Amino acid sequence: MTPLLITIIVLVALVLIAAMFAVGIYNKLVALRNRFKNAFAQIDVQLKRRYDLIPNLVETAKGYIQHERGTLEAVIAARNAASSANAGAAANPGDPTAMKQLAQTEGTLTGALGRFFALSEAYPDLKANTTMLSLMEELTSTENKISFARQAYNDSVMAYNTRREVFPSSVIASAFQFAAAELFVIEKLEQRDAPTVSFS
């Protein structure tokens, strides 16, 4: 073989190795992006379950606390806002604007539910209602599942964002427009805790 042919073969081999390396990085970024989208889908399932439980809770409580209509309406309004924000976030998981909107509306809903639960403590007949107790138990279970799903989502987002920011992955991420994903974090300290449910 001539030196020119050897040089061409070496250059072609180097180009092929570089291309395979770039494809590997691209595929890893796609896999990590799909992982955090799947993790959000798990949050979405639990949030929808939560949104479905809330109207039943309000309907059950209406008969006992009719004169507290403002609190009941606030819970339903917060639920509807959170449900809309969740639909926006589900359409594009990781989008900073959608995730911040979801976190804000979820915080508002958690606050409204907290006020609702505090109010319901003052009504012994409501606390003893078996339907209410069953719904509260389901809601507590759902809140726990949301917390675990949110943690899994945030872990997936962290892995994706880290991968897209380190070199040489950052070059591929930039070239193929892999945008940063937003964590699902509730900012206000009073909103960090799930509503405490106690009918004992």
C-alpha positions as CSV (number, residue, x, y, z in Angstrom):
1,M,0.0,0.0,0.0
2,T,1.1,3.5,-0.7
3,P,1.5,6.1,2.0
4,L,-1.3,8.1,0.5
5,L,-3.7,5.2,0.7
6,I,-2.7,4.4,4.3
7,T,-3.3,8.1,5.2
8,I,-6.8,8.0,3.5
9,I,-7.7,4.8,5.4
10,V,-6.6,6.2,8.7
11,L,-8.5,9.5,8.1
12,V,-11.7,7.6,7.1
13,A,-11.3,5.4,10.2
14,L,-11.0,8.4,12.4
15,V,-14.0,10.1,10.9
16,L,-16.0,6.8,11.3
17,I,-14.9,6.6,15.0
18,A,-15.8,10.2,15.6
19,A,-19.2,9.7,13.9
20,M,-20.0,6.6,16.0
21,F,-19.0,8.5,19.1
22,A,-21.3,11.4,18.3
23,V,-24.1,9.0,17.5
24,G,-23.6,7.3,20.9
25,I,-23.8,10.6,22.7
26,Y,-26.9,11.6,20.7
27,N,-28.6,8.3,21.5
28,K,-27.8,8.7,25.2
29,L,-29.3,12.2,25.3
30,V,-32.4,10.9,23.6
31,A,-32.7,8.0,26.1
32,L,-32.3,10.4,29.1
33,R,-34.8,12.8,27.6
34,N,-37.3,10.0,27.2
35,R,-36.6,8.8,30.7
36,F,-37.6,12.1,32.3
37,K,-40.6,12.4,30.0
38,N,-41.7,8.9,31.2
39,A,-41.1,10.0,34.8
40,F,-43.4,13.0,34.3
41,A,-46.0,10.7,32.9
42,Q,-46.0,8.9,36.2
43,I,-46.6,12.2,38.0
44,D,-49.3,13.0,35.5
45,V,-51.2,9.8,36.4
46,Q,-51.1,10.5,40.1
47,L,-52.1,14.2,39.7
48,K,-55.1,13.2,37.6
49,R,-56.1,10.8,40.3
50,R,-55.8,13.5,42.8
51,Y,-57.8,15.9,40.7
52,D,-60.6,13.3,40.3
53,L,-60.7,12.8,44.1
54,I,-61.1,16.5,45.0
55,P,-64.6,17.1,43.6
56,N,-65.8,14.0,45.5
57,L,-64.3,15.3,48.7
58,V,-66.0,18.7,48.2
59,E,-69.4,17.1,47.3
60,T,-69.2,15.0,50.5
61,A,-68.3,18.0,52.6
62,K,-71.0,20.3,51.1
63,G,-73.8,18.7,53.1
64,Y,-71.9,19.4,56.4
65,I,-70.3,22.8,55.8
66,Q,-72.6,24.6,53.4
67,H,-72.0,28.0,55.0
68,E,-68.2,27.6,54.2
69,R,-68.9,28.0,50.5
70,G,-65.9,30.2,49.9
71,T,-63.4,27.5,51.0
72,L,-65.1,24.9,48.9
73,E,-65.1,27.1,45.8
74,A,-61.4,27.9,46.4
75,V,-60.5,24.2,46.5
76,I,-62.4,23.6,43.2
77,A,-60.9,26.7,41.5
78,A,-57.4,25.7,42.6
79,R,-58.0,22.1,41.4
80,N,-59.1,23.4,38.0
81,A,-56.1,25.7,37.6
82,A,-53.7,22.9,38.6
83,S,-55.4,20.5,36.2
84,S,-55.0,23.0,33.3
85,A,-51.3,23.6,34.3
86,N,-50.8,19.9,34.4
87,A,-52.1,19.5,30.9
88,G,-49.7,22.1,29.7
89,A,-46.8,20.4,31.5
90,A,-47.8,17.0,30.2
91,A,-47.7,18.3,26.6
92,N,-44.1,19.3,27.0
93,P,-42.5,17.8,30.2
94,G,-39.4,19.7,31.3
95,D,-40.4,23.0,29.7
96,P,-39.4,25.7,32.2
97,T,-42.5,27.8,31.8
98,A,-44.9,24.9,32.0
99,M,-43.2,23.3,35.0
100,K,-43.0,26.6,36.9
101,Q,-46.7,27.1,36.3
102,L,-47.5,23.6,37.4
103,A,-45.5,24.0,40.6
104,Q,-47.2,27.3,41.4
105,T,-50.7,26.0,40.8
106,E,-50.0,22.8,42.7
107,G,-48.7,24.9,45.6
108,T,-52.0,26.9,45.5
109,L,-54.0,23.7,45.5
110,T,-52.1,22.3,48.4
111,G,-52.7,25.5,50.4
112,A,-56.5,25.4,49.5
113,L,-56.7,21.7,50.6
114,G,-54.9,22.5,53.8
115,R,-57.5,25.2,54.6
116,F,-60.3,22.7,53.7
117,F,-58.9,20.0,56.0
118,A,-58.5,22.5,58.8
119,L,-62.0,23.6,58.4
120,S,-63.4,20.1,58.2
121,E,-61.8,19.3,61.6
122,A,-64.4,21.5,63.2
123,Y,-67.3,19.3,62.0
124,P,-67.4,16.0,63.9
125,D,-70.1,14.5,61.7
126,L,-68.0,15.1,58.6
127,K,-65.0,13.6,60.3
128,A,-67.0,10.5,61.0
129,N,-68.5,10.1,57.5
130,T,-67.2,6.9,56.0
131,T,-67.2,8.2,52.5
132,M,-65.1,11.2,53.6
133,L,-62.7,8.9,55.5
134,S,-62.3,6.7,52.5
135,L,-61.7,9.6,50.2
136,M,-59.2,11.1,52.6
137,E,-57.3,7.8,52.8
138,E,-57.2,7.6,49.0
139,L,-56.0,11.2,48.8
140,T,-53.2,10.6,51.4
141,S,-52.1,7.6,49.4
142,T,-52.1,9.6,46.2
143,E,-50.1,12.4,47.8
144,N,-47.4,9.9,48.8
145,K,-47.3,8.5,45.3
146,I,-47.0,12.0,43.8
147,S,-44.0,12.7,46.1
148,F,-42.2,9.6,45.0
149,A,-43.0,10.2,41.3
150,R,-41.8,13.8,41.6
151,Q,-38.6,12.6,43.1
152,A,-38.0,10.1,40.3
153,Y,-38.8,12.8,37.7
154,N,-36.3,15.3,39.3
155,D,-33.6,12.6,39.4
156,S,-34.2,11.9,35.7
157,V,-34.1,15.6,34.9
158,M,-30.9,16.0,36.8
159,A,-29.2,13.1,34.9
160,Y,-30.4,14.5,31.6
161,N,-29.3,18.1,32.4
162,T,-25.9,16.9,33.7
163,R,-25.3,14.8,30.6
164,R,-26.2,17.6,28.2
165,E,-23.9,20.1,30.0
166,V,-20.7,18.0,30.2
167,F,-18.2,18.0,27.4
168,P,-18.3,16.5,24.7
169,S,-22.0,15.9,25.1
170,S,-22.6,19.6,25.3
171,V,-21.4,20.0,21.7
172,I,-23.9,17.4,20.5
173,A,-26.7,18.8,22.7
174,S,-26.1,22.2,21.4
175,A,-26.0,21.1,17.7
176,F,-29.2,19.1,18.0
177,Q,-31.0,21.6,20.3
178,F,-31.5,19.5,23.4
179,A,-32.9,22.1,25.7
180,A,-32.5,22.1,29.5
181,A,-35.3,20.5,31.4
182,E,-36.9,22.1,34.5
183,L,-37.2,20.4,37.8
184,F,-40.6,20.1,39.5
185,V,-39.9,22.0,42.7
186,I,-42.4,23.8,44.9
187,E,-40.7,27.0,46.0
188,K,-42.6,28.3,49.0
189,L,-41.8,26.6,52.3
190,E,-45.4,26.4,53.4
191,Q,-46.2,24.6,50.1
192,R,-43.6,21.9,50.5
193,D,-45.6,19.7,52.8
194,A,-48.5,17.6,51.6
195,P,-51.8,18.4,53.3
196,T,-52.0,16.7,56.7
197,V,-55.0,14.4,56.9
198,S,-56.2,13.5,60.3
199,F,-59.8,12.4,61.2
200,S,-58.9,10.7,64.5
